[in-house]
Amino acid sequence: MSSSSFSSLALPDSMLSNLKQIGYQEMTPIQQQAIPEVLGGRDLIAKAKTGSGKTAAFGIGLLLKLKQRNFATQALVLCPTRELATQVANELRKLARFTENLKILTICGGMPIGPQIGSLEHGAHVIVGTPGRIKDHLRKGTMKLDQASTVVLDEADRMLDMGFADEIRNIIGHCPEQRQTLLFSATYPSSIKQLSADILNQPVTVEVETQHTPGQIEQLFFEFDKEDKLAGLGQLLQQYQPSHAVIFCNMKQTCTEVQSFLRSQGYSAMAIHGDLDQRDRDQILVQFANRSCNFLIATDVAARGLDIDDLPCVINYDLTRDAEVHTHRIGRTGRAGKQGLALNLYQPSEAYKVTAIERSLNCEFPVSQLPADLPHYEPPRPAMVTLSIAGGKKNKVRPGDILGALTGDAGLKGDQVGKINVFDFFTYVAVIRKEARKAEDRLAKGKIKGRKFKVRRV
């Protein structure tokens, strides 16, 4: 029996069967190291990046500890953003299929608090949420954590970056002293060390290699004067012609400037930042993930929770001061054995940042040069178009209903329909561009589950 097999762990047959059904074949490195410690009841510090299988690393042990008949909150998972909280809650629900009647609630800001209060009154075994909204409920007395024997901090470094240190300590103060605390973080700055010392009890530390194999990600560094950076970005896109990419900036204002420039050049580009309301953030992330938008411009915090399986390119319009964060950024490309490309722009005064990255990765990056004659390049239109349907989970709409309506009444083929994302009151579906008008028209005139819903192109 392979040591990386889930069956090498002392797990119930029902859980092993479910893991197989939902496609969990072999444990990832972080799962191999973390799950035995979690099952053993120890506190844990785990250094692992997005996409490493973190949710199962803490989720399997967390779910097995739950007492099904006790509807008090027995586990709490804190996440920096609503996107990540939703992602984690959905993954936990899949993992929980091995048993019945486990209730997992998502409690985040950006949503009305009234319905959340109603859901909490009915009880939940697991709450996944963001620190600000969890603290709101604790203050109102609409949530109790006195039986939360497992607490998980997911992407703890980003929660501290966002200024949630006090909220986290406040929330932990509402939990039992005798508890298991699991801290997951992509980087391990001094602020995380201090928080760990305050809230963990003799933790075990596990770490997986965050660097990629040489050659898996091609990194190129380009020096531009400050006033030439935007034009330089345009030249890089002209030369390397990525079909889609995430572009990282250090500030919200820069994200907006880059978006305006790219749109003026004919690119499909959107920026996410803290000033957007939750629905707009959801819509932009959905459009990028389903290929209805080619370039996503974001700060590190705004990009958290974004998990794109097949990203050919990452562009660092601004280099970060932290070499670990740089590694985390570029780790979004070159996954699953594929070749990735990281294009890095920096000003002459930022050469020290390149040096820090070189030291961290133990390699040297010569300054790359662009050819004098750049190829002619017409920015491509996105392959897909997103349609918004004014109905979601609260209207009992499921992905299968949308797919059925599109491949039935609308007459599309299954491979002309892309990702379908169902939210509480809205559903987004990607359709191939040449069929978008037909799909929009047929959905608007037809019915979904016997009901008419408003449909619009976003």
N, C-alpha and C positions, 0 to 999 in steps of 0.2 A: 504493500500500500504506500503510495507516494506521500511524503511528509507535507506536500503542498495540497493534498486532497482534503476537502472538508470532512470526509469520512474518517480521517485520522484523528479528529477531535471527538470528545465525548458529547456528541449532540444527539438529541432524540431522533428516531427514525423519521418522524413526521416532518421535522425541520430539514433533515438531509434530503428528503423527497422533494420538499418545496424548493430548496436551493437548486436542485437539479432542474426542476420545472421552469424556474425563472432564469435559467441560463448561467448559474454560478458553477463553473466547472472546477477550476483550481483556485486556490487562495492567492491573492496578490502578496507581494513581500510584506506590506504593512499588516495585512490580515494574518499572515503566518506569525508575525511577532506579537501583535496586539491581542488577538482573540484569546489565546491561552491565559494571558495576564488578566483580561477582563473577566473571563470565566472563573478565574481564581479569586476574584473579589478585590484585587489590588487597585490602588490609585495609579493613574497612568499619565505620563507625558509622551505624546506621540508626535514626532516631527514628520509630516507627510503633506504632499501637495494635493491640490484638486485633481481628481481623476485617478487617484491611487487606490480607491476602494475603501475610503475611510468609513463610510456609513455602515457597511457591513462589519467593519472592524470593531465598532462599538455597538452596533445595533443587535447583533446576534446574542451577545451576552445580556444586554439590556432587556430584550424581549423575554428571554428565558427566566429572568428574575421576577417577572410580573405575576401578581396574584390576580387571576382572572375575575374572581367574584368581588374584588375590592375595587370600586370605581373611584377611589381617591387617586390623585396624581402621584404615581410611584416613580416616574422618571421625567426629567426635564432636559431638553436639548436646546442650548442657546446658540443662535447663528447671527452673523453680522447683518444680513440682508434678507428681505422677504423672499427673493428669488432662491437663495440657498435654503432657507427654511422650508419652502414649498418642495424643493428638490429632495431634501432629506426626509420630509414627512412622507412623500410618495414612495421613496425607497423603503422606508420602515414598514409602510403598509404592505408592500410586496413581500418583505421578509416575514411579516406577521401572518401570512396566509396559512402557515402550518397549524394554526389554532383558530378558534372562533371567538368572536365578540371582544376583540381587543380594540379599544377606541383610541385613536391618535388624532389630536387636535393641532391645527396650525394657528398660532396666535401672534399676529404681527401688526405693526403700524401700517398706515396707509389704507386701512380698511375700517368700516364703521365698528365702533366698540359694542353697540347694542346687541347685535347677533352673537358676538363672541361671549358676552355675559350669559345669554340664553344657553349657548352650547356648554359653557362651563358649569351651569347649574345642573346639567344632566350627568356631569362627571366625565373624566377621561383618564385612561391609564397612563398615557404619554402626552406631554405638551412639547411641541417644537415651536420656538418663537424667537423674536428679537428682543433684546434687553429693555428697550424703552417701553414697549407695549406690555411686556411681562410686569415691569415695575408699576405701570399704570394700574393694572388689575390688582396687584398686591396692595397698592395704596387704597384702592376703592374697597378692598375686602372681597372682591369677586373671584379671587383665586387663592387657594391654600397649597403650600408646598411642604407642610409638616410631615408628609409621608413620602417625600421624594427621595428615595434611598439611592438613586443614581442620578448624577448631574453630569452632563456632557457640555463642554465648551468647544464648539466646532469653529475652526478658523479664528482662534483666539487672538492672533496677532492683528487681524483686521478689526476685530471688535475694539481692541485697545487703540488702534489708529483712528477709529471713529469717535473716540472719547467716551467709551462705555465702561471704563474701569470702575467708577463709583457705582454705577447701576449693577454691574456684575457682583461686586462685593455686597451690595444691599440685598440682591436676590439670594445669594448664597446664605446670607444671614437668616432667611426664612426657611431654609432647608435643615433637616436633622444634622446634628453634629456627627452622628454615626452614619456615614453615607460613603458611597464610592464615587469619586470624582475623576473624570476622564478629560484630559485637555489635549486637543489636536491643534496643531499650528504648522503652517508652511515654513515660517521662519521663527527664530528664537532670540529676539532682542532682550535687553535687560529688563524691560517692562514685563515681559512674560515670566522671566525668572522670579521677579518680585511677586507677581500674582500667584505663581505656582507655590512659592514658599508660604503664602498666606492661606491658601485654600486647600492644598493637597496634603495628604498624610503619608509620609514615606513612599513617594511615588516611584514606580519603575519607569525608566526612560527607554523608549524604543525609537529607532530612526531608520529610515530607508534612504538610499542614495537618491538625491534629487537631481544630480547631474545626469545628462544624457550621454549615451555612448558617442565617442568621437565620430564625426561624420554624419551622425543622425540629423543634426541641425547645423546647417551652414550659417555661420555668423559673419556679417560684413559690417564694417564701421566706416562711416562717411563724415568728414569734417566740413561744416558749413559755417560761415559767419552768420550772426543772428539775423541780419536782414535778408539773408539768402535761404533761410531754412525752408520756408513754404515752397519756394521755387524748387529747392533741392528735393523735397518730398515728391513734387510732381515729376521730376526727372527720374527718381527711383522707380516710381510706378510705371513710367514710360519704358524704362529699361527692363524691369523684371516682370511686369505685367501679371501680378497675382490675381487670381479670379476673385478672391476675397481675403480679407485680413482684419485683424484687430490692431488698431493704432493706439498706443499708450501715450498719454500726456500726463504731466505732473499736476496740472491745475485745470479747474473747470473752464476758466476763460480761454485757455489754450485749446481745449476741446472744441469750443465754439468757433474759434478762429480757423482751426483746421477743417472743421465741417464746412464753413462758408467757402474756404478756398477750394476744397475738393468739388463741392457742388458747382462752383463757378467754372470748373474745368470739365464739367459733364459727368462726374462720378456719382454713383449712388452711395451716399454716405450719411450716417446718422450718429449723433453724439448722445451719450448718457452721462448724467451728472446728478448731483443731489437736489437741484432745483426742480426737477421733473416730478410730477405726481406719479403715484404708483401705477396707474393704468397706462400712462404714457411710457413709463419704463418697461412694463410688461410687453407692450406692443412693439417697442423697438427691439428688445431682446428676441422676441418671437420672430420678427421679420429678418433679423440677421441669422438666427439659427435655421430658419427654413429657406434661406437663399433668396429672400425678396429684397435684400439690401446687401451690397457687396462689401462695404467698409464700415466697421463699428469703431468709433473713437471714444475712448474711456479713460478715466483715472483708474488706479489700482483698486480703490474701494468700490467704485461703480461697477467694475468688471467682475467682482466676486459673485459666485453663483452661476457664472456663465460657463457652461461645459459643452464645448463644440467638439464633436468626435474627430472631424477631419478638417483641420485648419492648416492650409498650406503655408501661411506666412504670418509672422508677427512683426510689427514695425514699432520701434521705440522712437517716437518723434522727440521725446525728452528722455534722456538717460536718467535712471534712478540713482540716488546716492548709495543705495544698499545693494551690494552684489548678490545677496540672497534673493532679494525681490526681483532682480534682473533674471536670475535663473528661473524663478517661479513664472515670470512673464513669458519667457521664451519657451518654457515647458508646455505651453498650449499648442505648439506646433511639433511636428516630428513624432507624433504618437503612433502606437500600434505598429512600430517598425517602419513607418513611412518617413521619407525624407522631408525635413522642414527647413524653412528659410527665415532667418531673423535679420532684418535690416535696421541698423542703429545710426541715428543722427546725433551729432554732438557739436558744440561750439568749441573753438580753440581753448577757451578758458575752462572747459570741462574735461580736459585730457586726464585729469586725476581720477575721474570716474571710470574711464576706460582702464586705467592702471589697476584700480581696485577690482574690477571685474576679471582682468587678466590674472591677478594674484589668486582670486577665489577659484578660478577654473584651471589654474596652473598651465596657462598657455598664453601665447602672444597673438594679438590681432593687428596686422599692419593696416595702415589707412588705405581703404579701397578707393579706386578712382573710377569715375564714369567715363565711358568712351566719348570722344568729341562729337561723333554723329550718332544721336539716339534714334532708334527706330520710330517710324510713324505709328501712332497708337490711338485708336478710337476707344474710349472707355466703354466697356460692355454694359448692356442693360442687364439687370438681374434676371436669372433664369425663371424665377417664380414670381407670382403676384399673390399677396395676402388678401383674403376676404374676411371681413368681420361679420359675425352673425350675432344678433342681439339675443342670445339665449345660451345658457351654460348649465353647470351642474345643478343649480337651484331649479332649473326648468327640466331636470332629468335628461338633458341632452348628453349623449355619449359620442365618442369618436366614430363608432360604427354607424350611428345614425347619419352623421355627416357624409361619411364615405358612401353609404348606401344611397343617399339622395343624389350625390354627384355622379356615381357610376350607374344609377338607375335613371331617374327623370332627366338629369342633365346630360346623360349620354357620354360622360368621360370614361376613359380607360383607367384602370387602377393605377398604372404607372404615371398617369398625368396628374395625380393627386399627391401632394407632399405631406409635410407634417401637419397634424391636427392638434391644437392646444386648447383644451377646455378649461375655462376659468369659471368662477361662480356664476357670473351673469353674462359672460361673453365667450364666444368660441372663435378662434382664428384658424383658418385653413389655407394652406398654400396650394395653388394650382399652377400648372405650367402656363407661361405667359400667353401663348397663342390661343389658349382655351379660356382665358380669364373672363372675357366679356360674356361668352356663352354660359359659363358656370354661374357668374353673378346674376345674369338674367333669369336662368332656370331656377336658381335657389330662391330668388326674390318672388317669382311667380308661383313656385311650387310650395310643398309643405314638408316639414321635418317632424316626424312622429305625429302626423295629423294636424300640425299647427303651422301657422305662418309666422315667420320671423323676419325682421328687417335685416337686409344684407347690404354691405357697402364695401367698396375697395379701399384699403388703407395705403 
